[in-house]
Every structure is written in C-alpha cells, then in structure tokens.
Amino acid sequence: MKKENKNYHMSADEFRKQGHAMVDWIAEYWSRVEEMPVLSQAEPNELFNALPNSAPEQSEDFTKIMQDVEKHIMPGITHWQSPNFFAYFPTGASGPSILGEMMSAGLGVQGMLWSTSPACTELEMKMMDWLVHLLGLPEHYLLENAGGGTLQDSASSACLVALLSAREKISNLSLNKLGGNTVSDKKLVAYISTQTHSSLEKAMMISGLVTQNLRKITVDTSYAMKVDRLKEQIAQDKADGYLPFFVCATIGTTSSNGMDNLIEIGEIAKTENLWMHVDAAMSVTAAVCPEFRDMHTGLDLADSYNFNPHKWLFTNFDCSALFVKDKSDIINSLSILPEYLKNAATESGAVIDYRDWQIPLGRRFRALKLWFTLRHYGVEGLRHHIREHIALAQEFASWVHASSDFEIVAPHPLNLVCFKHTAGDVVNEALVKKLNTSGDLYLTHTKLNGEYVIRLCVGQANTTREHVEKAWELIQASL
Ligand SMILES: *Cc1c(COP(=O)(O)O)cnc(C)c1O
C-alpha cells in the first residue's frame, strides 16, 4: 500500500487569501487605533493564563487563530501607533516600511555574507550612503572613503560595537607603542554623562571591561555633559594610572533631549586619544531638515555615530544605523573566519561581509524597508512631517509656558517637551497615572534634578495639532 504523502504547509492559495486579509486587518487596525485605550489596560498574566499550556496537536484553522488575536492579543497591546501616543519616543510603522518588512520575510534571506544574498549587502551599503547625504553627515562615513555604515538591530548594539571597536583599537595601539606589552583591560576607563543611555553601562558589562571604570560626568542646567568636569576626571584618572580610551557624547538624551557639546568633547577626545562615539538615537532625524543640522557641529571629530530610523524616521523596528570613521576599526574587532564561512568574493577584498560589523552572524534584510520608506516619502516628504512634529512640540511648550500651573523644566529644541506642575512630585505622579489609566493618551515621566517630570514626545506619524491640543486640555482637566 502506498504511504499517504501528508503535507501540512500552508498552500500558496491559502497564503494569498490570508495575506490579503492580513493587509486589510492592519489597515483596519490603523483606522481604529485612535479609539483604543493607548496604554494597555491588561492585568499581569492575563494573556499568559488565557492560553493553553502547550501547542495544539492538530493543525488549526487560520481564521480561528485570528479570532484569538482579537480576543487575547489586542487587549494586551499598548498602541504605539496611536496618534495619542506621546510616551518614551516614537516607533515608526509606515506603510512602505511594513511592506518592506513583509517582503524581507517573504524572501527569507540571511545576509551574513555578501555571497548569501549580494542584494542584501549592497542595498544596505547604498542605504547607508543615502543616510549620510540625508542627514548631512561627514563625508568620511561614505563607503568610498575610509569609513562606512551598517544597520544594526538597536542603538544598544551599535553602542556595544563602538565600544568593542574602541577597546580593540587602544589595545593594538598600546601593543605597538609598548613593544609587545598589552594594556590591561582593567585599566581602561570610559566616560559618559549622568544622562547617557543605559546601553553604555550594559556595553561595559558585556565587553569585559570594569564597570566601575565607567565615569559618569555631571551635567549642566541644560543636561549637557560638563566639559570641565570631563577634563578634570581624565587628568585624575591618568594620575591614578588608568588609561582613558572612550567617551560617548549624546545628541538628544532619552530623558530630556540634552545636547552634548560635540566640538568641546571632540577636542578633548583628540588631545587625549579617546575614541569618541556619538549616540543620536532619536533626535538627529530632525537633521533631514537643513535648519536643524547645527546639532551635528563637531561630528567630524567623532570615530563612530549611531541613530535609529526605527524611532522617528517612519521605519518600523528594528533598524538602527551605525557609522564608523574607519571601517578597519570595526572589522579588526569583530571579524572571524572559520573554514565554513570562507568565500572567494570576500577573500578578494572586493565586497563587504557585514557579519564582521556586528555581534551575531545572521542578519535580516533590513535595508529593504528603509529603501521603500525613503523612496515613498522622498526627502521633501520626510522634511514636511518632521517639521510638523517639531512645530507641534514647540506649540505645546508655548502653552505650558503661558500657564501659571505648569512650567517647562528643560530646553526643548525639537520634539520632546519636559514639564511639570508647580505643586510638586506627588501631584505630577498622580496626574500621569490618571491620564494613562484613562486610555485617552499616553505620557511617560523622567527625573530631572531629582524631581518627577512629565515628558511629551511628538513623533507618531498621524499625530496632528488636534491630538496635541486635546492632550493639553486633558492634562489641565485631570488635576
Ligand atoms: C532610545 C535610545 C537608545 C536605545 O535604543 P534601542 O535601539 O532601543 O537600543 C539609546 N540612546 C538614546 C539616546 C535613545 O534615545
């Protein structure tokens, strides 16, 4: 008797049917998202306890799966794509980027080497050059020059890669200078400010450096690193026998949009032979508009730089751009070449293998969604929306400024406004809680100068003046 040839795969016809329905579902979601409570009102473990304890024995119908999405998944979604989302930072999800994501999944390529899909590598190379022009970055980041860019999963990975490259560089330098004596990792000291993103602290832990050797320099009243303090700390560390090797400056701190002085920090980095990394995760998207490019002044002094198209550049997570001034620094620190990965194209030096520019071996075809997004909007379209977001944040700040109950607590050059009610922490904390449980909008807080402060960040693609106005009304009415 012939054995039955079973096949459980989804047929092309079924995929086409469900795929069309999924696109409809997403478009429908976007049209109804504004009506939903922005912050998920789910109880802890609500979803976990509602689902069966193990995978089904028998194949299930996709329609049934989608019913469970409505029933179990949607209540546990915090709607980052709601125009009333003003929390943390935006996370892009434009139509063209989602279509790029879908195509990337459909092609299902793994771009670890040039040869495992030349288009995956070469489109990424081209997109990185496009970003250099789009943001007006220094020309040394263009691939035809000494530097170059790569897409990572997150700013956290980008910062880790920068730190590892810096560690490798200083180790090699001292190896040559000291005639064969390697510098002890225990002596290496890195500098950030008290406002630098926590990923730098994590990077220190992961890279095997001593976390106590991460110096957190205090900040001035605009939350920028105190450069004099940096200088003093470096002098102190040198006197104590340490080797300063790395400094991270931030353009737009996560907490308050603080802007470090790249020129002054860069001059110190040059004199003291430190690797300077610039973390610009959200804010530099504004540099697509020439009038906001001042924040890049001094960037030519940096060795590496990262920003996240997946925040404010209408590209869905994950898509984080990392640039290095000198490609050999990153490759020296992360290149490996076991026999099974050897291939003629790389060995000839004609192509890039991006696996040498990141921690994992495997990599997604991220460049597609960026290509689709940049082509769909065009530079003109990006500028239009970014300018609108900044103008809305500025208008909101003017309302806060004019109010006698609230006050602005930090400079707000772009799309983030930090403010507080004058009645103190307890009132501000209660206000945020009340607003967020109402579901009408979502705001988060930070602490500045030890005080509880409310953050309002404008950057969701569909946020208009009407939403910001409503937010301000609700903030005042919820006291
Ligand atoms: C958001 C943010 C990060 C972290 O970004 P991920 O991509 O989530 O790792 C790092 N630095 C700054 C300044 C940020 O705003």
The ligand as an ORCA input file, in Angstrom:
! r2SCAN-3c Opt
* xyz 0 1
  C      16.169     55.042     22.528
  C      17.583     55.357     22.794
  C      18.549     54.343     22.874
  C      18.206     52.876     22.819
  O      17.689     52.496     21.605
  P      17.496     50.956     21.215
  O      17.533     50.989     19.725
  O      16.189     50.553     21.751
  O      18.617     50.186     21.802
  C      19.876     54.712     23.048
  N      20.226     56.002     23.137
  C      19.328     57.013     23.076
  C      19.789     58.432     23.180
  C      17.970     56.715     22.897
  O      17.084     57.713     22.828
*
